[in-house]
Amino acid sequence: MPKAYWIAHVDVTNPDNYQKYVAANAAAFSKYGARFLVRGGRFEAPEGKSRSRNVVLEFADYDTAVACYHSPEYTAAKALREAHSEADLIIIEGYDGPQPG
């Protein structure tokens, strides 16, 4: 079964209050076994639009990733984020098939 990912692109408008979201989301991410693959860091955007912060979280599978997003723990954390950032988020199933070469 392929893993699944949250891919988020975020512009933080109030860094101090955004930190409350960062602290609160740990409860949901821990409960659902999320693992940060990307959490900020250097990047370039050679095509398309981008935001100032990028995050990729890995989950065991798609159903777990979706359950985390809709959980009471993440709902509470998200409420802390919404007024202090603008974000685009997708939940996507990974690819587990053949690779080139």
C-alpha distances in whole Angstrom, upper triangle without the diagonal:
4,7,9,13,17,19,23,26,29,33,34,38,39,37,39,37,34,34,34,31,29,30,29,26,25,25,22,20,21,20,16,16,16,17,19,19,22,25,28,29,31,30,31,31,32,31,31,32,30,31,32,29,26,23,19,17,13,11,9,7,9,11,12,13,15,16,18,20,21,22,26,25,24,27,29,28,28,32,33,31,32,36,36,33,32,28,26,22,19,16,13,10,9,9,7,10,14,16,20,22
4,7,10,14,16,19,23,26,29,31,34,36,34,36,35,31,31,32,28,27,28,27,24,23,24,21,19,20,19,16,15,14,15,17,16,19,21,24,26,27,26,28,27,28,27,27,28,27,27,29,26,22,19,16,14,11,9,8,6,8,11,12,12,14,16,17,18,20,21,25,24,23,25,28,27,26,30,31,29,30,34,33,30,29,25,23,19,16,13,10,7,5,6,5,9,12,14,18,20
4,7,11,13,16,20,23,26,28,31,32,31,33,31,28,28,28,25,23,25,24,20,20,20,17,15,16,16,13,12,11,11,13,13,15,18,21,23,25,24,26,25,27,26,26,26,25,25,26,23,19,16,12,10,7,6,5,4,7,10,9,9,12,14,14,15,18,19,22,21,20,22,25,23,23,27,27,26,27,31,30,27,26,23,20,17,14,11,9,6,5,8,8,12,15,16,19,22
4,7,10,13,17,19,23,25,28,29,28,30,29,25,25,26,22,21,23,22,18,18,19,16,13,16,16,12,11,10,11,12,12,14,16,19,21,23,22,24,23,25,24,23,23,22,22,23,20,16,14,10,8,6,5,6,5,5,8,8,6,9,12,11,12,15,16,20,19,17,19,22,20,20,23,24,22,23,27,26,24,23,19,17,13,10,7,6,4,5,9,10,14,17,18,21,24
4,6,10,13,16,20,21,24,26,24,27,25,22,22,23,19,18,20,19,16,16,17,14,12,15,16,12,12,9,9,10,9,11,13,16,18,20,19,21,20,22,21,21,20,18,18,19,16,13,10,7,5,5,6,9,8,8,11,10,7,9,12,11,11,15,16,19,18,15,18,20,18,17,21,22,19,20,24,23,20,19,16,14,10,8,6,5,6,7,11,13,16,19,19,21,25
4,6,10,12,16,18,21,22,21,23,22,18,19,20,16,15,18,17,13,15,16,13,11,14,15,12,13,9,10,10,10,10,11,14,16,19,18,19,19,21,20,19,18,16,15,17,14,10,8,6,5,7,8,12,11,10,12,11,7,9,12,10,9,13,14,17,16,13,15,17,15,14,18,18,16,17,20,20,17,16,12,10,7,6,5,6,9,10,14,17,20,22,22,24,28
4,7,10,14,16,19,21,20,23,22,18,19,20,17,16,19,19,15,17,19,16,14,17,19,16,16,12,12,10,10,9,10,12,14,16,14,16,15,18,17,16,14,12,12,14,11,8,6,5,7,9,11,15,14,13,15,15,11,12,15,14,12,16,18,20,19,15,17,19,17,15,19,19,16,17,20,19,15,14,10,8,6,5,7,8,11,11,15,18,20,22,21,23,27
4,6,10,12,15,17,17,19,18,15,16,18,14,14,17,17,14,16,18,16,14,18,19,17,17,14,14,11,12,10,10,10,13,15,14,15,14,18,17,15,13,10,9,11,8,6,5,6,9,12,14,18,17,16,18,17,13,14,17,14,12,16,17,19,18,14,16,18,15,13,16,16,13,13,16,15,12,10,7,6,4,7,9,11,14,15,18,21,24,26,25,27,30
4,7,10,13,16,15,18,18,14,16,18,15,15,18,19,16,18,21,19,17,21,23,21,21,17,17,14,14,11,10,10,12,13,12,13,12,15,14,12,10,7,6,7,6,5,7,9,12,15,18,21,21,19,21,21,17,18,20,18,16,19,21,22,21,17,18,20,17,14,17,17,13,13,16,14,10,8,6,5,7,9,12,14,17,18,21,24,26,28,27,28,31
4,6,9,12,12,15,14,11,13,15,13,13,16,17,15,17,20,19,18,21,23,22,22,18,18,15,16,13,11,10,13,14,13,15,14,17,17,15,12,9,5,6,5,6,8,11,14,17,20,23,23,22,23,22,19,19,21,19,16,19,21,22,20,16,17,18,15,13,15,14,10,11,12,10,7,6,4,7,8,12,15,17,21,21,24,28,30,32,30,32,35
4,6,9,10,13,13,10,13,15,14,14,18,18,17,20,22,21,21,24,26,25,25,22,21,18,19,15,13,11,14,15,14,15,15,18,18,16,12,9,5,5,6,9,11,15,17,21,23,27,27,25,27,26,22,23,24,22,19,22,23,24,22,19,19,20,17,14,16,14,11,11,11,9,5,5,6,9,12,15,18,21,24,25,28,31,33,35,33,35,37
4,6,6,10,9,7,10,12,11,12,15,16,15,18,21,20,20,23,25,25,25,22,21,18,19,16,13,11,14,16,16,18,18,21,21,19,16,13,9,8,8,11,13,16,18,22,24,28,28,27,28,26,23,23,25,22,19,22,23,23,21,18,18,18,15,13,14,12,9,10,10,6,4,7,8,12,14,18,20,23,26,27,30,33,36,38,36,37,40
4,6,9,9,8,11,13,13,14,17,18,18,21,23,23,23,26,28,28,28,25,25,22,23,20,17,15,18,19,19,20,20,24,24,21,18,15,11,10,11,14,16,20,22,25,27,31,31,30,31,29,26,26,27,25,22,24,25,24,23,20,20,19,16,15,15,13,10,10,8,5,5,8,11,14,17,20,23,26,30,31,34,37,39,41,40,41,44
4,6,6,6,9,11,11,12,15,16,17,19,22,22,22,25,27,27,28,25,25,22,24,21,18,16,19,20,21,23,23,27,27,25,21,18,15,13,13,16,17,21,22,26,28,32,32,31,32,30,27,27,28,25,22,24,25,24,22,19,19,18,15,14,14,11,9,10,8,5,7,10,13,17,19,22,25,28,31,32,35,38,41,43,41,43,46
4,6,5,6,9,10,10,13,14,15,17,20,21,20,23,25,26,26,23,22,20,21,18,15,13,16,18,19,22,22,26,27,25,22,18,15,12,12,15,16,19,20,24,26,30,31,30,31,29,26,27,27,24,22,24,24,24,21,19,20,18,15,15,15,12,10,12,11,7,9,12,14,17,19,22,24,27,30,31,34,37,40,42,40,41,44
4,5,6,8,10,10,11,13,15,17,19,21,21,23,25,26,26,24,24,21,23,21,17,16,19,21,23,25,26,30,30,29,25,22,18,16,15,18,18,22,22,26,28,31,32,32,32,30,27,28,28,25,23,25,25,23,21,19,20,18,15,15,15,11,11,13,12,9,11,15,17,20,21,25,27,30,32,33,37,39,42,44,43,44,47
4,5,5,7,9,10,11,13,16,17,19,19,21,23,24,25,23,23,21,23,21,18,17,20,23,24,26,27,30,31,29,25,22,18,17,16,18,18,21,21,25,26,30,31,30,30,28,25,25,25,22,20,22,22,20,18,16,16,14,12,12,11,8,8,10,9,7,9,13,15,19,20,23,25,28,31,32,36,38,41,44,42,44,47
4,5,5,7,9,10,11,13,16,16,16,19,21,21,22,19,20,17,20,18,14,14,17,20,21,23,24,27,27,26,22,19,15,14,12,14,14,17,18,21,23,27,27,27,27,25,22,22,23,19,18,20,20,19,16,14,15,13,10,10,11,7,6,9,9,6,7,11,12,16,16,20,21,24,27,28,32,34,38,40,38,40,43
4,5,5,6,9,10,11,14,15,15,17,20,21,21,18,18,16,19,17,13,14,17,20,21,24,25,29,29,28,25,21,18,16,14,15,15,18,18,21,23,26,27,27,27,25,22,23,23,20,19,21,20,19,16,15,16,14,11,12,13,9,9,12,12,10,11,14,15,18,18,21,22,25,28,29,32,35,38,40,39,41,43
4,5,5,6,9,11,12,14,15,16,18,20,20,19,19,18,21,19,16,17,20,23,25,27,28,32,32,30,27,24,20,19,16,18,17,19,19,22,23,26,27,27,27,24,22,22,22,18,17,19,18,16,13,13,14,11,8,10,10,7,8,11,12,10,12,15,16,19,19,22,23,26,28,30,33,35,39,41,40,42,45
4,5,5,6,9,11,11,12,14,16,17,18,16,17,15,18,17,14,15,19,22,23,25,26,29,29,27,24,21,18,17,14,15,14,16,15,19,20,23,24,23,23,21,18,19,18,15,14,16,15,14,11,9,11,9,5,7,8,5,5,9,10,9,10,13,13,16,15,18,19,22,25,26,30,32,35,38,37,39,42
4,6,5,7,10,11,11,13,15,16,16,14,14,12,16,14,11,12,16,19,21,24,24,28,28,27,24,21,17,16,13,14,12,14,13,17,18,21,23,22,23,20,18,19,19,15,15,17,16,16,12,11,13,12,8,10,12,9,8,12,14,12,12,14,14,16,16,18,19,22,24,25,28,30,34,36,35,37,40
4,6,6,8,10,11,12,14,16,16,15,15,14,18,17,14,16,19,22,24,27,28,32,32,31,28,24,21,20,17,17,15,17,16,18,19,22,24,24,24,21,19,20,20,16,16,18,16,15,12,11,14,11,8,11,13,10,11,14,16,14,15,18,17,20,19,21,21,24,26,27,31,32,36,38,37,40,42
4,5,6,8,9,11,12,14,15,14,15,15,19,18,16,18,21,24,26,29,29,33,33,31,28,25,22,21,18,18,16,17,16,18,18,21,22,22,22,19,17,18,17,13,13,15,13,11,8,8,10,8,5,9,10,8,10,13,15,14,15,17,17,19,18,20,20,23,25,26,30,32,35,38,37,40,43
4,5,6,6,9,10,11,12,10,12,12,16,15,13,16,19,22,23,26,27,30,30,28,26,23,20,19,16,16,13,14,12,14,15,18,19,19,18,15,14,15,14,10,10,12,11,11,7,6,9,8,5,8,10,9,10,13,15,14,14,16,15,16,15,17,16,19,21,22,26,28,31,34,34,36,39
4,6,5,6,8,10,10,9,11,11,15,15,13,16,19,23,24,27,28,32,32,30,28,25,22,21,18,17,14,14,12,14,14,17,19,19,19,15,14,16,15,11,12,15,13,13,9,9,12,11,9,11,14,13,13,16,19,18,18,20,18,19,17,19,18,20,22,23,26,28,31,34,33,36,39
4,6,5,6,9,10,10,13,14,18,18,17,20,23,26,28,31,31,35,35,33,31,28,25,25,21,20,17,17,14,15,15,17,18,19,18,14,14,15,13,10,12,13,10,10,6,8,11,10,9,12,14,14,15,18,20,20,20,22,20,21,19,20,19,21,22,24,27,28,32,35,35,38,41
4,5,5,6,8,8,11,13,16,17,16,19,22,26,27,29,29,33,32,31,29,26,24,24,20,19,15,15,12,13,12,14,15,15,14,11,10,12,10,6,8,10,7,8,5,5,9,9,8,11,13,14,14,16,19,19,19,20,18,19,16,17,15,18,19,21,24,26,29,32,32,35,38
4,6,5,6,5,8,9,13,14,13,17,20,23,24,27,27,30,30,29,27,24,22,22,18,17,13,12,9,10,9,12,14,14,14,10,9,12,11,7,9,12,10,12,9,8,12,12,10,12,15,15,15,18,21,20,19,20,18,18,15,16,14,16,17,18,22,23,27,30,29,32,35
4,6,5,6,8,11,14,16,16,19,22,25,26,29,30,33,33,32,31,28,26,25,21,20,16,15,12,12,11,12,15,16,16,12,12,14,13,10,13,15,12,13,10,11,14,15,13,15,18,18,18,21,24,23,22,24,21,22,19,19,17,19,20,20,24,24,28,31,31,34,36
4,6,8,11,14,17,19,19,22,25,28,29,32,32,36,35,34,32,30,28,27,24,22,18,17,13,13,11,12,14,15,14,10,11,13,11,8,12,13,10,11,9,10,13,14,13,16,18,19,19,22,25,24,24,25,23,23,20,20,17,19,19,20,24,24,28,31,32,35,37
4,6,9,12,15,17,17,21,24,27,27,30,30,33,33,31,30,28,26,26,23,20,17,15,11,10,7,9,10,11,10,7,8,10,8,6,10,11,9,12,10,10,14,15,14,16,19,19,19,21,25,24,23,24,21,21,17,17,14,16,15,17,20,21,25,28,28,32,34
4,7,10,13,15,16,20,22,25,26,29,29,32,32,31,30,27,26,26,22,20,16,14,10,8,6,7,10,12,12,9,9,12,11,9,12,15,13,15,13,13,17,18,16,18,21,21,21,23,26,26,24,25,22,22,18,18,15,16,16,16,19,19,23,26,26,30,32
4,7,9,12,12,16,18,22,22,25,25,28,28,28,26,24,22,22,18,16,12,10,6,6,5,8,10,12,12,9,8,11,11,9,11,14,13,16,13,12,16,17,15,16,19,19,18,21,24,23,21,22,19,18,15,15,12,14,14,14,18,19,22,25,25,28,30
4,6,9,10,14,16,19,20,23,24,26,27,27,25,23,21,21,17,14,11,9,5,5,7,9,12,14,15,12,11,15,15,12,14,17,17,19,16,15,18,19,17,18,21,21,19,22,25,23,22,22,19,19,16,16,14,15,15,14,17,18,22,24,23,26,28
4,6,6,10,12,15,16,19,20,23,24,24,22,19,18,17,13,11,7,6,5,6,9,12,15,16,18,15,13,16,17,14,15,19,18,20,17,15,19,20,17,17,21,20,18,20,23,21,19,20,17,17,15,15,14,15,16,15,18,19,23,25,23,26,28
4,7,10,11,13,14,17,18,21,22,22,21,18,17,17,13,10,8,5,6,7,10,13,15,16,19,17,14,18,19,17,17,21,21,23,21,19,22,23,20,20,23,23,20,23,25,23,21,21,18,17,15,15,14,14,15,13,16,17,20,22,20,23,25
4,6,7,10,10,14,15,18,19,19,18,15,14,13,10,7,5,5,7,9,13,16,18,18,21,19,16,19,21,18,18,21,22,24,21,19,21,22,19,19,22,21,18,21,23,20,18,18,15,15,14,14,15,15,17,15,18,20,23,24,22,24,26
4,6,10,11,14,16,19,20,20,18,15,13,11,8,6,5,7,8,12,15,18,20,20,22,20,17,19,21,18,17,21,21,23,20,17,20,20,17,17,20,18,16,18,20,17,15,16,14,15,14,15,16,17,19,18,21,23,26,28,26,28,30
4,7,8,12,14,17,18,18,16,13,11,8,5,5,6,9,12,15,18,22,23,23,25,23,20,22,24,21,20,23,24,25,22,20,22,22,18,18,21,19,16,18,20,17,14,15,13,14,14,17,18,19,21,21,23,26,28,30,27,29,31
4,6,10,13,16,18,19,17,14,12,10,8,8,9,11,14,17,20,24,25,25,28,26,23,25,27,24,23,27,27,29,26,23,26,26,22,22,24,23,20,22,23,20,18,18,17,17,18,19,21,21,23,22,24,26,29,29,27,28,30
4,7,10,13,16,17,16,13,12,10,9,9,12,14,17,19,23,26,27,27,30,28,25,28,30,27,26,30,30,32,29,26,28,29,25,24,27,25,22,24,25,22,19,19,18,19,19,21,22,23,25,23,25,27,29,30,27,27,29
4,7,10,12,13,13,10,10,9,9,9,11,13,17,19,23,26,26,26,29,28,25,27,29,27,25,29,30,32,30,27,28,29,26,25,27,26,22,24,25,22,19,18,17,17,18,19,21,21,23,22,23,26,27,28,25,25,27
4,6,9,11,11,9,10,10,11,11,14,15,19,21,25,28,28,28,31,30,27,28,31,29,27,31,32,34,32,29,31,32,28,27,29,28,24,25,26,24,20,19,18,17,19,20,22,22,24,23,24,27,28,28,25,25,27
4,5,7,7,6,9,10,12,11,14,16,19,22,25,28,28,27,30,29,26,27,30,28,26,30,32,34,32,28,30,31,28,26,29,28,24,24,26,23,20,18,16,15,17,18,20,20,23,22,23,26,27,27,25,24,27
4,7,9,9,13,14,15,15,18,19,22,24,28,30,30,29,32,32,28,30,33,31,29,33,35,37,35,32,33,35,32,29,32,31,28,28,29,27,23,21,20,18,20,20,23,22,24,23,24,27,27,27,24,23,25
4,7,9,12,15,16,15,18,19,22,24,27,30,29,27,31,31,27,28,32,30,28,31,34,36,35,31,32,34,31,28,31,31,27,27,28,26,23,20,18,17,18,18,21,21,23,22,23,26,26,26,24,23,26
4,7,10,13,15,14,17,18,22,24,26,29,28,26,29,29,26,26,30,28,26,29,31,34,33,29,29,31,29,26,28,28,25,24,25,24,20,17,16,14,16,16,19,19,22,22,23,27,27,28,26,25,28
4,7,10,12,12,15,17,20,23,26,29,28,26,29,29,25,25,28,27,24,27,29,31,30,26,27,29,26,23,25,25,21,20,22,20,16,14,13,11,14,15,19,19,22,23,24,28,29,30,28,28,31
4,7,8,9,12,14,18,21,24,27,26,25,27,27,23,24,27,25,22,25,27,29,28,24,25,26,23,21,23,23,19,18,20,18,14,12,11,10,12,14,17,18,22,22,24,27,29,30,27,28,31
4,6,7,11,14,17,20,23,27,26,25,27,26,22,23,26,23,21,24,26,27,25,22,22,23,20,18,20,19,15,15,16,14,11,9,8,9,12,14,17,19,22,23,25,28,30,32,30,30,33
4,7,10,14,17,20,23,27,27,26,28,27,23,25,27,24,22,25,26,27,25,22,23,24,20,18,20,19,15,16,17,14,11,10,10,12,14,17,19,21,24,24,27,30,32,33,31,32,34
4,7,10,13,17,20,24,24,23,25,24,20,22,24,21,19,22,23,25,22,19,21,21,18,16,19,17,14,15,16,13,10,10,9,11,12,15,17,19,22,22,24,27,30,31,29,30,33
4,7,10,14,17,20,21,20,22,21,17,19,21,19,17,21,22,24,21,18,20,21,18,16,19,18,15,16,18,16,12,12,10,10,10,12,14,15,18,18,20,23,26,27,25,27,29
4,7,10,13,17,18,17,19,18,14,16,18,15,14,18,19,21,19,15,18,19,16,15,18,17,14,16,18,16,14,13,10,10,9,11,12,13,16,16,19,21,24,26,24,26,29
4,7,10,13,14,14,17,15,12,14,17,14,14,17,18,21,19,16,18,20,17,16,20,19,17,18,21,20,17,16,13,12,10,10,10,11,12,12,15,18,20,22,21,23,26
4,7,10,11,12,14,12,9,12,14,11,12,15,16,18,16,14,17,18,16,15,19,19,17,19,22,20,18,18,15,14,11,11,9,10,12,12,15,17,20,23,22,24,27
4,7,8,10,12,10,8,12,13,11,13,16,16,19,17,15,18,20,18,18,22,22,20,22,25,24,22,21,18,17,13,12,10,10,10,9,13,14,18,20,20,23,25
4,5,7,9,7,6,9,10,9,11,14,14,17,16,14,17,20,18,18,22,22,21,23,26,25,23,23,20,18,15,13,10,10,9,10,13,14,18,21,21,24,27
4,7,9,7,8,11,11,11,14,16,16,19,18,17,20,22,21,21,25,26,25,26,30,29,27,27,23,22,18,16,13,12,10,10,13,13,16,19,20,24,26
4,6,6,6,9,10,11,13,15,16,19,19,17,20,22,22,21,25,26,25,26,30,29,27,26,23,21,17,14,11,9,7,8,11,11,15,18,20,23,26
4,5,5,6,9,10,11,13,14,18,18,16,18,21,20,20,23,25,23,24,28,28,25,24,20,18,14,11,8,7,5,8,11,13,16,19,21,24,27
4,5,5,6,9,10,11,12,16,16,15,17,20,20,19,22,24,23,24,28,28,26,25,22,20,16,14,10,10,9,12,15,16,19,23,24,27,31
4,5,5,6,9,10,10,14,14,13,15,18,17,17,21,22,21,23,26,26,25,24,21,19,16,14,10,11,11,13,16,17,20,24,25,28,31
4,5,5,7,9,10,14,13,11,13,16,15,15,18,20,19,20,23,23,21,21,17,16,12,10,7,8,9,11,15,16,20,23,24,27,30
4,5,5,6,9,12,13,11,12,15,15,14,17,19,18,19,22,23,21,20,17,15,12,10,7,9,10,13,17,19,22,25,26,29,32
4,5,5,6,10,10,10,11,14,14,14,17,19,19,19,23,24,23,22,19,18,15,13,11,13,13,16,20,21,24,28,29,32,35
4,5,5,9,8,7,9,12,11,11,15,16,16,17,21,21,20,20,17,17,13,13,10,13,14,16,20,22,25,28,29,32,35
4,6,9,9,6,7,10,10,9,12,14,13,14,18,18,17,17,14,13,10,10,9,12,14,17,20,23,26,29,29,32,36
4,7,8,7,6,10,11,10,12,15,15,15,19,20,19,19,16,16,13,13,12,15,16,19,23,25,28,32,32,35,39
4,5,5,6,9,10,10,12,15,15,16,20,21,20,20,18,18,16,16,14,17,18,21,25,26,30,33,34,37,40
4,6,5,6,9,10,11,13,15,16,18,20,20,21,19,20,18,19,17,21,22,25,28,30,33,37,37,40,44
4,6,5,6,9,10,11,13,15,18,18,19,20,18,19,17,18,17,20,22,24,28,29,33,36,36,39,42
4,5,5,6,9,10,10,12,15,16,16,16,15,16,13,15,14,17,19,22,25,27,31,34,34,37,40
4,5,5,6,9,10,11,14,15,15,16,15,16,14,16,15,19,21,24,28,30,33,36,36,39,42
4,6,5,7,9,11,13,14,15,17,16,18,17,19,18,22,24,27,30,32,36,39,39,42,45
4,5,5,7,9,12,12,13,14,14,16,15,17,17,21,23,25,29,31,34,37,37,39,42
4,5,5,6,9,10,10,11,11,13,12,14,15,19,22,24,27,30,33,36,36,38,41
4,5,6,8,10,11,12,13,15,15,18,18,22,25,27,31,34,37,40,39,42,45
4,6,7,8,10,12,13,16,16,19,20,24,27,28,32,35,38,41,40,42,45
4,6,5,6,9,9,12,13,16,18,21,24,26,30,32,35,38,37,39,42
4,6,6,7,8,11,12,16,18,21,25,27,30,33,36,39,38,40,43
4,6,8,11,14,16,19,21,25,28,30,34,37,40,42,41,43,46
4,7,10,14,15,19,21,25,28,30,33,36,39,41,40,41,44
4,6,10,12,16,19,22,25,27,30,33,36,38,37,38,41
4,7,10,14,17,20,23,25,28,31,34,36,35,36,39
4,6,10,13,16,20,21,24,28,30,32,31,33,36
4,7,10,13,17,18,21,25,27,29,28,30,33
4,7,10,13,15,18,22,24,27,26,28,31
4,6,10,12,15,18,21,24,23,25,29
4,7,10,13,16,19,22,22,24,28
4,6,9,13,15,18,18,21,24
4,7,9,12,15,16,19,23
4,6,9,12,13,16,19
4,6,9,9,13,16
4,7,9,12,15
4,7,10,13
4,7,9
4,6
4
